[in-house]
């Protein structure tokens, strides 16, 4: 991951409909969501949704697979992980006690257990 790729990903998410679509796709992992259903769920015309999905796909955040007449979109969680890691590179100067609260905040559904040995 580099600066240009990170800016592209963040730019793709910097629009309300695209951010909502991305979050919905995260919720629906690993099944994915057909493009038409995404448009319906978000109350967006299908051609507008197509444009938003194209921007997210070009940024590498999502991908689509054709199934019959539908395209099923899924989040590329590994790519999103790479973006987040790029942003957090050299987090807290390597001081685990400073990073632990940030990591806990970023993982509310499955927070890692941090032992006192990790903090010291």
N, C-alpha and C positions, 0 to 999 in steps of 0.2 A: 504494500500500500504506500502510495506517495501523496504529496500535497495536492496535486491536480486531481487524482482519483477521489480523495477525501472531499475536496471542494465540490466536485461533481455530485457525489452522494448527498452531501449536506444541502446543496442547491436543489436537488430533486425533492428532498423532503421539506423544503422551505415554502410549501404551498399547502393550504388547508386540505384540499381534496386528496392530494397525493399522500400527505401525512396520514389522513384517515384511512385511505386505501392500504397503505403500508401496515398500519396498526391492525387493521382487520385481517390482513393476510397473515400477520404474526399469530393472531388468535386462532386462525384456521390451519395452522401447520399441524401435521404434514399433508393434509388432504388438498389444500389449495382451494381456490374459488374461481369459477368460470367468470370471464370478463363481464358477461351480461348480468350475472347475479351481483357482482361488485357494483356495477352501475345502478342496479335497482336498490341495493342496500344503502347506497350513499345518496340516492336521489339525484343522480347525474345522468344526462343524456349519454347514450352508448358511444357516440362519436367523440364526445368530450372525454369520457372515461378512457377510451382508446388512446387518446393523445397523452393523458396523464400516465397511463401504464407504459407507454412508449418511453417517456422521460425516465421513469423509474427503472425500466429495463436497460436503457442506454447507460444509466449510472451503475448498472450491475447489481442493483438491490433486489430485483425480482427477475423471474424468468417464466416463460409461458410454454406449455406443451399442448399441441393440438390433440384433441380427442373428438373425433367425428367432426361435428360442425362448431364445436366450442374450443376455446383456448382456456386451459386451466392455468391460473397464475399462482406461483408460490414465491415466498420470500427466500432469498439467498442469505441464510443466517450466517454463514461463514464470511461472506463479504461484509455484512453489517458488523460482525465481530471484528473484522480487520479495521473497519473505519473507527470503531470505538477504541480499539487498542492503539491505533495511530494517535488519536486524540489524547490518550492517557499515557503515552510513551513517556518514560522518565517521571512518572507520577510521584509526587511527593519526595523526589530526590532519593528514592529507594528506602525511605523510612516507613516500615510496615505499620507502625502505630498511626501514622497520618493517613495511610492509604486504606486501612481497614474500614473506617466508617463510609468512605466513598464506595468501596466494593460492596458493602452491605446495602447501601442505598440503591445500587445498580442491580441488585439481585433480590428484590423483595419476595419473589415467589419461591426462591430456592437458595437462600443465603448460605454461603459456605460457613462451616464452623471454623472459628479462629481460636486457636489455643493461645494460652499465655506465652508459650514458647515461640509462636509466630510473631507476637507483638514485641517481644524483647530482643 
